[in-house]
Amino acid sequence: MSSTSDTQPREGLEAALEYAGLGWPVIPGAVWHEGRFVDPNNGQPTESVTLRPVSSATTDPELIRSWWSKSGLHVPTVLGVVGHGLGVVSVYESLIDHIVDHQWFTTRPTPVLGIPGMPLAYFLVRPPVPLMLARDEVRVLADGTTLPLPPATLGDTAATWLVSPADTGNVVLLGDEFADLVAAAGERAE
């Protein structure tokens, strides 16, 4: 499973607005520069990846424009915030192919995010998400968790859409639908 370059957002503001348009709350994040996180405005090292409180995550285009339009040394990273508008389920590699190759997924995909070198993928769904999915390879990310969204990078490693929102027609599976898909794919994997 791989993405194409035309499904990757081109810059932070464009990406943040696109994700907000899908109902996914976003906040600006620090950038990885010379082996550490720095504030994109002044280049100073920062302890926190988030530049705003997670509770300020928004889908408001005007607020997003103001956050990403400040001039600075770097463009802020786009962080999606798990909560009322965005559910995220991490799935380990042992189950990923069983899910994406399943007939349900091929007819009703949901966006899937990958970070090269990590043995898992993040499936984005519409809340609510059942907290307990009956597989060891699957974890539901808690509300308030941040997730770097493309074009986020960490050094030379970029967050990448394995299945982009555009690939799904900007449709996101309901959490319950994804739980049913995991159960069905898990039966095939055994």
C-alpha positions as CSV (number, residue, x, y, z in Angstrom):
1,M,0.0,0.0,0.0
2,S,1.5,3.3,-1.0
3,S,0.4,6.8,-1.6
4,T,1.0,9.1,-4.6
5,S,2.5,12.5,-4.3
6,D,-0.7,14.2,-5.6
7,T,-2.6,13.0,-2.6
8,Q,-0.1,14.7,-0.1
9,P,-0.9,18.2,1.1
10,R,1.7,20.7,-0.2
11,E,2.1,23.0,2.9
12,G,1.0,23.4,6.5
13,L,-1.7,26.0,6.0
14,E,-3.3,24.2,3.1
15,A,-3.2,20.9,5.0
16,A,-4.6,22.3,8.2
17,L,-7.5,23.9,6.3
18,E,-8.1,20.6,4.4
19,Y,-8.2,18.6,7.6
20,A,-10.4,21.1,9.4
21,G,-12.8,21.0,6.4
22,L,-13.1,17.3,7.1
23,G,-14.1,18.1,10.7
24,W,-10.7,17.1,12.2
25,P,-9.6,19.5,14.9
26,V,-6.0,20.7,14.5
27,I,-3.4,22.7,16.4
28,P,0.0,23.9,15.3
29,G,3.0,22.0,16.5
30,A,6.8,22.4,16.9
31,V,9.1,21.3,14.1
32,W,12.0,18.9,14.2
33,H,15.2,20.8,13.4
34,E,18.8,19.8,13.9
35,G,17.8,16.9,16.2
36,R,15.3,18.6,18.4
37,F,11.9,20.2,18.5
38,V,11.9,24.0,18.0
39,D,9.3,26.7,18.0
40,P,8.7,27.5,14.3
41,N,8.4,31.2,15.0
42,N,11.7,31.8,16.6
43,G,13.7,28.6,16.2
44,Q,14.2,28.2,20.0
45,P,14.2,24.7,21.5
46,T,10.9,23.7,23.0
47,E,9.9,20.9,25.5
48,S,6.4,20.5,24.0
49,V,5.4,19.3,20.6
50,T,2.2,21.3,20.8
51,L,2.3,25.1,20.5
52,R,-1.2,25.5,21.8
53,P,-3.1,23.7,24.5
54,V,-4.8,20.5,23.1
55,S,-8.1,21.9,24.3
56,S,-7.7,24.8,21.7
57,A,-7.8,22.4,18.7
58,T,-10.2,23.8,16.2
59,T,-11.8,23.5,12.8
60,D,-12.3,27.3,12.5
61,P,-10.6,28.4,9.2
62,E,-10.0,31.9,10.4
63,L,-8.2,30.8,13.6
64,I,-6.2,28.2,11.6
65,R,-5.2,30.9,9.1
66,S,-4.0,33.1,11.9
67,W,-1.9,30.3,13.5
68,W,-0.3,29.2,10.2
69,S,0.1,32.6,8.7
70,K,2.5,34.0,11.3
71,S,5.9,34.7,9.8
72,G,8.7,32.7,11.3
73,L,11.7,30.6,10.6
74,H,9.6,27.4,9.9
75,V,6.1,26.4,9.0
76,P,4.3,24.8,12.1
77,T,3.7,21.1,12.0
78,V,0.0,20.1,11.6
79,L,-1.2,18.1,14.5
80,G,-4.6,16.4,14.5
81,V,-6.2,16.0,17.9
82,V,-8.2,12.9,18.7
83,G,-11.6,13.7,20.2
84,H,-15.1,14.7,19.1
85,G,-14.3,15.1,15.4
86,L,-11.5,12.5,14.9
87,G,-11.0,9.0,16.1
88,V,-7.7,7.1,15.5
89,V,-6.9,3.4,15.8
90,S,-3.4,2.2,15.6
91,V,-2.9,-1.2,14.0
92,Y,0.3,-3.3,14.0
93,E,1.7,-4.5,10.8
94,S,0.6,-8.1,11.4
95,L,-3.0,-7.1,10.8
96,I,-2.7,-4.1,8.4
97,D,-2.7,-6.0,5.1
98,H,-5.6,-8.2,6.3
99,I,-7.7,-5.0,6.9
100,V,-6.8,-3.1,3.7
101,D,-7.2,-6.2,1.5
102,H,-10.5,-7.1,3.0
103,Q,-13.5,-6.7,0.7
104,W,-15.2,-4.2,3.1
105,F,-12.2,-1.9,3.1
106,T,-11.7,-2.0,-0.7
107,T,-15.3,-0.8,-1.1
108,R,-15.4,1.6,1.9
109,P,-11.9,2.7,2.7
110,T,-11.0,5.1,5.5
111,P,-7.8,7.3,5.6
112,V,-4.7,5.5,6.8
113,L,-1.6,7.3,8.0
114,G,1.9,5.8,8.1
115,I,5.2,6.9,9.4
116,P,8.1,5.0,7.6
117,G,10.1,2.8,10.0
118,M,7.2,2.3,12.4
119,P,5.6,-1.1,12.5
120,L,2.0,0.2,12.6
121,A,-0.5,2.4,10.7
122,Y,-3.1,4.8,11.9
123,F,-6.6,4.3,10.7
124,L,-8.7,7.5,11.0
125,V,-12.4,7.0,11.8
126,R,-15.3,9.0,13.0
127,P,-16.1,8.8,16.7
128,P,-17.2,7.3,18.8
129,V,-14.8,4.4,18.6
130,P,-15.3,1.3,20.8
131,L,-12.6,1.5,23.4
132,M,-12.0,-2.2,23.4
133,L,-11.3,-3.8,20.1
134,A,-10.8,-7.6,20.5
135,R,-7.3,-7.7,19.0
136,D,-3.9,-7.3,20.7
137,E,-2.6,-5.7,17.5
138,V,-5.1,-2.8,17.7
139,R,-5.2,0.2,20.0
140,V,-7.6,3.1,20.2
141,L,-5.9,6.4,20.7
142,A,-7.2,8.4,23.7
143,D,-9.0,11.7,23.4
144,G,-6.5,14.5,23.5
145,T,-3.8,12.5,21.7
146,T,-2.0,14.4,19.0
147,L,-1.1,12.9,15.7
148,P,1.3,14.5,13.1
149,L,-0.6,14.8,9.8
150,P,1.1,15.2,6.4
151,P,3.2,17.2,5.5
152,A,4.7,16.7,9.0
153,T,8.3,15.5,9.2
154,L,10.7,14.3,11.8
155,G,14.1,14.7,10.3
156,D,14.0,12.9,7.0
157,T,10.9,10.9,7.9
158,A,7.6,12.2,6.8
159,A,4.1,11.3,7.9
160,T,2.5,9.9,4.8
161,W,-1.0,9.0,3.7
162,L,-1.1,5.3,2.8
163,V,-4.8,5.9,1.9
164,S,-5.4,9.7,1.7
165,P,-8.7,11.4,2.5
166,A,-9.0,12.1,-1.2
167,D,-8.6,8.4,-2.0
168,T,-11.7,7.8,0.2
169,G,-13.8,10.5,-1.3
170,N,-13.2,12.4,2.0
171,V,-15.3,9.8,3.7
172,V,-14.3,8.4,7.1
173,L,-15.6,5.2,8.4
174,L,-17.6,5.2,11.6
175,G,-15.8,3.8,14.6
176,D,-18.3,0.9,14.9
177,E,-17.9,0.1,11.2
178,F,-14.1,0.0,11.6
179,A,-14.5,-2.3,14.7
180,D,-16.6,-4.7,12.6
181,L,-14.0,-4.6,9.9
182,V,-11.1,-5.4,12.4
183,A,-13.1,-8.4,13.7
184,A,-13.7,-9.7,10.2
185,A,-10.1,-9.2,9.1
186,G,-8.9,-10.7,12.3
187,E,-10.8,-13.9,11.6
188,R,-9.2,-14.2,8.2
189,A,-5.8,-13.6,9.8
190,E,-6.1,-16.6,12.2
